[in-house]
Amino acid sequence: MVKVLRKELGFWDVFCIASGAMISSGLFILPAIAAGQVGPSLFLAYMIASFIALPTVLSKAELVTAMPRAGGDYFYISRSMGFVTGGIGGFGTWFSLSLKAAFALIGMAAYVSLFTSMSIQYIALILCVAFGVLNIFGIKLAARMQIVLVLGLFSALIFYIVRGFPAIDINNFKPFAPYGVRAIFATAGFVFISYGGLTKIASIAEEVRQPTRNIPLGMLASLVIVGIIYTLVAFVTTGLLNLSDLSSSLTPISDAAYQFGSSPARIIMAIAAFLAFISTANAGIISASRYPMAMSRDKLLPKFFNRVNSRYQTPHYSIIFTVIFMLLAISVLDLKSLVKIASELLIIIFMFTNLAVIIMRESKMPNYKPTFRSPLYPVVQIAGILGCLFLLAEMGKILLLFSIMSISVGILGYFVLSYKKKIREFAIIHVIERIVNKEFTSGTLSQELKNVIRQRDDIVEDRFDKLIEEAVVLDIRGRLPSSLFFQKVADALTSQLSLKPQYLRDLLNEREKESSTVIHPGLAIPHIVIEGENKFNILLARANEGIIFPELEDQPVHTVFVLVGTKDERNFHLQALAAIAQICQEKNFEKKWLDARNVMELKDVLLLTERKRFGKPAD
């Protein structure tokens, strides 16, 4: 059974988790390392990285609103391209997010060590455990802390930009690009990890209220605002410090602040750095811990990773193992290698994200229903893929080799962990179906996406939904007069109602003679009252070439709802008619109905339409 996490996060939580996850080491440490390989054009590298991230943000927003589940990237990559690719994405994102959070704890420990005699490593271990406990107690508490941290951080950075801009020395920008233009793009790939916070939002989508609204708005607002802050802070920092001082500093922002505000400004920015490291570590554990949970649901990891704490409603085992991994990483990884590997993994995930949108769209699955659709499809997605490939190429052959090794390890791990387990359906098979015009799928993915939509939209099934799920469906080929159609209906319903076919057929024909049941071009709702008590059935029919009703030969009917019930079901009869009216008024209903490939998809067109529900289903 899939454990459902409590929805406790709103727009500001989404915005602050993403922003807090991005603004930390990427701003308070990386500028010094990156400046040594690009020079004063550093701010352009941050700007380019943000533009290359934009297509992926649009793609990610579409995928997450369609599939807001824990483990975000892993979930939609595996459902679009299969569990080999999903396993690579899941493990890669889990590791990269955990490593980034671990590095943030080391940075924070370095500041704390200025006021204590404890070692940096020991402090980092204590902080890691503390943040793990905070996350077990509940994501709402962790997210509220995140809002306070990010607001304080933004205030300090705005102070830095406003006060630092007038003090810029233009001579510090000469020569502007001492290592050439290619170095700017290579550095853009190096600092790309700075935008990794966007990946973290996808992993907690299951815990967001109104995810169809709050996730796209939160992600886009975060990228735009943080991208501007990164660029402006990098520009101001480069203008305040000469290249040699900048590239050799361990605290570049604080050192630059000293140039315009002496010790008080340095202290303010040191506090801002401390807040940034806290927010990144906190957001890192929040999001990274949801990946093993999602992979456990698919049996790629042991099932205990999927367990949710009964009191705090958090995946405590996933959090504990993420913290353990971070504790191990704190003592063995050096900064530069960590940043390069984490950025490379993130770029690969971003490529997969853009490709996933293309596959899901081209699968034409009716249950793929994002509430936010990326504009300019597929140009945006192709641009995102090409941009990521370009960054990987510019980062060097060693990282390309590491990419191949990462993919190989992911494939090997997948087959080891999932050996002899049932391979589930994914969207690329639906694309192949469309190309070869042959059915390979079993409908498991459509059913899973239907359940996701129900959870996303808080849909509580009513009696009408239950009747649709159990309804007989006639998928009629060729044109058919209504009299023959009613005979097929009577034959189909006789066993369910324990009535003779002739009795049902006669009632249907008599009802049609009283007045036409064609209530709209292409739509008919024949409805009859039968003998007995507590009986009500719905039969669905689709006729691509049409059913011909009397005196309406020029208006073939393609959609039919046959309602059959006893007198005591009159009230529900009216509710069913109201539900049908709402369904048929949905935009493009008839096209979706005619394009459905099988009975399951026909029913899903009705079950997933937004409408007013009338309580819970009958027993």
NORDAVEN-V779401 format. One record per residue. N is the residue number from 1. RES is the residue in three letters. BURIAL is # if it has 24 or more other ideal C-beta (glycine too) atoms within 12 Angstrom, else .. Layout:
n: {N:N}
res: {RES:RES}
burial: {BURIAL:BURIAL}
This chain:
n: {1:2:3:4:5:6:7:8:9:10:11:12:13:14:15:16:17:18:19:20:21:22:23:24:25:26:27:28:29:30:31:32:33:34:35:36:37:38:39:40:41:42:43:44:45:46:47:48:49:50:51:52:53:54:55:56:57:58:59:60:61:62:63:64:65:66:67:68:69:70:71:72:73:74:75:76:77:78:79:80:81:82:83:84:85:86:87:88:89:90:91:92:93:94:95:96:97:98:99:100:101:102:103:104:105:106:107:108:109:110:111:112:113:114:115:116:117:118:119:120:121:122:123:124:125:126:127:128:129:130:131:132:133:134:135:136:137:138:139:140:141:142:143:144:145:146:147:148:149:150:151:152:153:154:155:156:157:158:159:160:161:162:163:164:165:166:167:168:169:170:171:172:173:174:175:176:177:178:179:180:181:182:183:184:185:186:187:188:189:190:191:192:193:194:195:196:197:198:199:200:201:202:203:204:205:206:207:208:209:210:211:212:213:214:215:216:217:218:219:220:221:222:223:224:225:226:227:228:229:230:231:232:233:234:235:236:237:238:239:240:241:242:243:244:245:246:247:248:249:250:251:252:253:254:255:256:257:258:259:260:261:262:263:264:265:266:267:268:269:270:271:272:273:274:275:276:277:278:279:280:281:282:283:284:285:286:287:288:289:290:291:292:293:294:295:296:297:298:299:300:301:302:303:304:305:306:307:308:309:310:311:312:313:314:315:316:317:318:319:320:321:322:323:324:325:326:327:328:329:330:331:332:333:334:335:336:337:338:339:340:341:342:343:344:345:346:347:348:349:350:351:352:353:354:355:356:357:358:359:360:361:362:363:364:365:366:367:368:369:370:371:372:373:374:375:376:377:378:379:380:381:382:383:384:385:386:387:388:389:390:391:392:393:394:395:396:397:398:399:400:401:402:403:404:405:406:407:408:409:410:411:412:413:414:415:416:417:418:419:420:421:422:423:424:425:426:427:428:429:430:431:432:433:434:435:436:437:438:439:440:441:442:443:444:445:446:447:448:449:450:451:452:453:454:455:456:457:458:459:460:461:462:463:464:465:466:467:468:469:470:471:472:473:474:475:476:477:478:479:480:481:482:483:484:485:486:487:488:489:490:491:492:493:494:495:496:497:498:499:500:501:502:503:504:505:506:507:508:509:510:511:512:513:514:515:516:517:518:519:520:521:522:523:524:525:526:527:528:529:530:531:532:533:534:535:536:537:538:539:540:541:542:543:544:545:546:547:548:549:550:551:552:553:554:555:556:557:558:559:560:561:562:563:564:565:566:567:568:569:570:571:572:573:574:575:576:577:578:579:580:581:582:583:584:585:586:587:588:589:590:591:592:593:594:595:596:597:598:599:600:601:602:603:604:605:606:607:608:609:610:611:612:613:614:615:616:617:618:619}
res: {MET:VAL:LYS:VAL:LEU:ARG:LYS:GLU:LEU:GLY:PHE:TRP:ASP:VAL:PHE:CYS:ILE:ALA:SER:GLY:ALA:MET:ILE:SER:SER:GLY:LEU:PHE:ILE:LEU:PRO:ALA:ILE:ALA:ALA:GLY:GLN:VAL:GLY:PRO:SER:LEU:PHE:LEU:ALA:TYR:MET:ILE:ALA:SER:PHE:ILE:ALA:LEU:PRO:THR:VAL:LEU:SER:LYS:ALA:GLU:LEU:VAL:THR:ALA:MET:PRO:ARG:ALA:GLY:GLY:ASP:TYR:PHE:TYR:ILE:SER:ARG:SER:MET:GLY:PHE:VAL:THR:GLY:GLY:ILE:GLY:GLY:PHE:GLY:THR:TRP:PHE:SER:LEU:SER:LEU:LYS:ALA:ALA:PHE:ALA:LEU:ILE:GLY:MET:ALA:ALA:TYR:VAL:SER:LEU:PHE:THR:SER:MET:SER:ILE:GLN:TYR:ILE:ALA:LEU:ILE:LEU:CYS:VAL:ALA:PHE:GLY:VAL:LEU:ASN:ILE:PHE:GLY:ILE:LYS:LEU:ALA:ALA:ARG:MET:GLN:ILE:VAL:LEU:VAL:LEU:GLY:LEU:PHE:SER:ALA:LEU:ILE:PHE:TYR:ILE:VAL:ARG:GLY:PHE:PRO:ALA:ILE:ASP:ILE:ASN:ASN:PHE:LYS:PRO:PHE:ALA:PRO:TYR:GLY:VAL:ARG:ALA:ILE:PHE:ALA:THR:ALA:GLY:PHE:VAL:PHE:ILE:SER:TYR:GLY:GLY:LEU:THR:LYS:ILE:ALA:SER:ILE:ALA:GLU:GLU:VAL:ARG:GLN:PRO:THR:ARG:ASN:ILE:PRO:LEU:GLY:MET:LEU:ALA:SER:LEU:VAL:ILE:VAL:GLY:ILE:ILE:TYR:THR:LEU:VAL:ALA:PHE:VAL:THR:THR:GLY:LEU:LEU:ASN:LEU:SER:ASP:LEU:SER:SER:SER:LEU:THR:PRO:ILE:SER:ASP:ALA:ALA:TYR:GLN:PHE:GLY:SER:SER:PRO:ALA:ARG:ILE:ILE:MET:ALA:ILE:ALA:ALA:PHE:LEU:ALA:PHE:ILE:SER:THR:ALA:ASN:ALA:GLY:ILE:ILE:SER:ALA:SER:ARG:TYR:PRO:MET:ALA:MET:SER:ARG:ASP:LYS:LEU:LEU:PRO:LYS:PHE:PHE:ASN:ARG:VAL:ASN:SER:ARG:TYR:GLN:THR:PRO:HIS:TYR:SER:ILE:ILE:PHE:THR:VAL:ILE:PHE:MET:LEU:LEU:ALA:ILE:SER:VAL:LEU:ASP:LEU:LYS:SER:LEU:VAL:LYS:ILE:ALA:SER:GLU:LEU:LEU:ILE:ILE:ILE:PHE:MET:PHE:THR:ASN:LEU:ALA:VAL:ILE:ILE:MET:ARG:GLU:SER:LYS:MET:PRO:ASN:TYR:LYS:PRO:THR:PHE:ARG:SER:PRO:LEU:TYR:PRO:VAL:VAL:GLN:ILE:ALA:GLY:ILE:LEU:GLY:CYS:LEU:PHE:LEU:LEU:ALA:GLU:MET:GLY:LYS:ILE:LEU:LEU:LEU:PHE:SER:ILE:MET:SER:ILE:SER:VAL:GLY:ILE:LEU:GLY:TYR:PHE:VAL:LEU:SER:TYR:LYS:LYS:LYS:ILE:ARG:GLU:PHE:ALA:ILE:ILE:HIS:VAL:ILE:GLU:ARG:ILE:VAL:ASN:LYS:GLU:PHE:THR:SER:GLY:THR:LEU:SER:GLN:GLU:LEU:LYS:ASN:VAL:ILE:ARG:GLN:ARG:ASP:ASP:ILE:VAL:GLU:ASP:ARG:PHE:ASP:LYS:LEU:ILE:GLU:GLU:ALA:VAL:VAL:LEU:ASP:ILE:ARG:GLY:ARG:LEU:PRO:SER:SER:LEU:PHE:PHE:GLN:LYS:VAL:ALA:ASP:ALA:LEU:THR:SER:GLN:LEU:SER:LEU:LYS:PRO:GLN:TYR:LEU:ARG:ASP:LEU:LEU:ASN:GLU:ARG:GLU:LYS:GLU:SER:SER:THR:VAL:ILE:HIS:PRO:GLY:LEU:ALA:ILE:PRO:HIS:ILE:VAL:ILE:GLU:GLY:GLU:ASN:LYS:PHE:ASN:ILE:LEU:LEU:ALA:ARG:ALA:ASN:GLU:GLY:ILE:ILE:PHE:PRO:GLU:LEU:GLU:ASP:GLN:PRO:VAL:HIS:THR:VAL:PHE:VAL:LEU:VAL:GLY:THR:LYS:ASP:GLU:ARG:ASN:PHE:HIS:LEU:GLN:ALA:LEU:ALA:ALA:ILE:ALA:GLN:ILE:CYS:GLN:GLU:LYS:ASN:PHE:GLU:LYS:LYS:TRP:LEU:ASP:ALA:ARG:ASN:VAL:MET:GLU:LEU:LYS:ASP:VAL:LEU:LEU:LEU:THR:GLU:ARG:LYS:ARG:PHE:GLY:LYS:PRO:ALA:ASP}
burial: {.:#:#:.:#:#:#:#:#:#:#:#:#:#:#:#:#:#:#:#:#:#:#:#:#:#:#:#:#:#:#:#:#:#:#:#:#:#:#:#:#:#:#:#:#:#:#:#:#:#:#:#:#:#:#:#:#:#:#:#:#:#:#:#:#:#:#:#:#:#:#:#:#:#:#:#:#:#:#:#:#:#:#:#:#:#:#:#:#:#:#:#:#:#:#:#:#:#:#:#:#:#:#:#:#:#:#:#:#:#:#:#:.:.:.:.:.:.:.:#:.:.:#:#:#:#:#:#:#:#:#:#:.:#:#:#:.:#:#:#:#:#:#:#:#:#:#:.:#:#:.:#:#:#:.:#:#:.:#:#:#:.:#:#:.:.:#:#:.:.:.:#:#:.:.:#:#:.:#:.:.:.:#:#:#:#:#:#:#:#:#:#:#:#:#:#:#:#:#:#:#:#:#:#:#:#:#:#:#:#:#:#:.:#:#:#:#:#:#:#:#:#:#:#:#:#:#:#:#:#:#:#:#:#:#:#:#:#:#:#:#:#:#:.:#:#:#:.:#:#:#:#:#:#:#:#:#:#:#:#:#:.:.:.:#:#:.:#:#:#:#:#:#:#:#:#:#:#:#:#:#:#:#:#:#:#:#:#:#:#:#:#:#:#:#:#:#:#:#:#:#:.:.:.:#:#:#:#:#:.:.:.:#:#:#:#:#:#:#:#:#:#:#:.:#:#:#:.:#:#:.:.:#:.:#:.:.:#:#:#:#:#:#:#:#:#:#:#:#:#:#:#:#:#:#:#:#:#:#:#:#:#:#:.:#:#:#:#:#:#:#:#:#:#:.:.:.:#:.:#:#:.:#:#:#:.:#:#:#:#:#:#:.:#:#:.:.:.:#:.:.:#:#:.:.:#:#:.:.:#:.:.:#:#:.:.:#:#:.:.:.:.:.:#:#:#:#:#:#:#:#:.:#:.:.:.:.:.:.:.:#:.:#:#:#:#:#:#:#:#:.:#:#:#:#:#:#:.:.:.:#:#:#:#:#:#:#:#:#:.:#:#:#:#:#:#:.:.:.:#:.:#:.:.:#:#:.:#:#:#:.:#:#:.:.:#:#:.:#:.:.:.:.:#:#:.:#:#:#:.:#:#:.:.:.:.:#:#:.:.:.:#:#:#:#:#:#:#:.:#:.:.:.:.:#:#:#:#:#:#:#:#:#:#:.:#:#:#:#:.:.:.:.:.:.:#:#:#:#:#:#:#:#:#:#:.:.:.:#:.:.:#:#:.:#:#:#:.:#:#:.:.:#:#:.:.:.:.:#:.:.:#:#:.:.:#:#:.:.:#:#:#:#:#:#:#:#:#:#:.:#:.:#:#:.:.:.:.:.}
